[in-house]
Amino acid sequence: MRLIDADNIYGAGRFIKLDKNGNAYVSLADICKIIDIQPTAYDVDKVVEKLNKIKKYNLNLADMMLDIQANGTNRHFVCLEDTIEIVKAGGNA
């Protein structure tokens, strides 16, 4: 599954056909083509891949303390495995 940029669909006017009564229609095959040619707006697999790469660089407690000292206490640390599961579920977890 991929998420597409729905705003681009409005430019798909070339797929609209008119019947003999002047009614506009789009065939199911053309609807599939319209969807297929849309660029991916958000690739879950790529995001998960990047998060998995970052996961191997987890900070230990001493590094966290140094980071807090350098950047203040407004930093938030989350478990990357939980983040990966949230991204995989598309917010449906």
Secondary structure, DSSP 8 states (H G I E B T S, - for coil): --EE-GGGGGG-GGG-EE-TTS-EE--HHHHHHHHHTS-EEE-HHHHHHHHHHHHTT---HHHHHHHHHHH-TT-----HHHHHHHHHTTT--
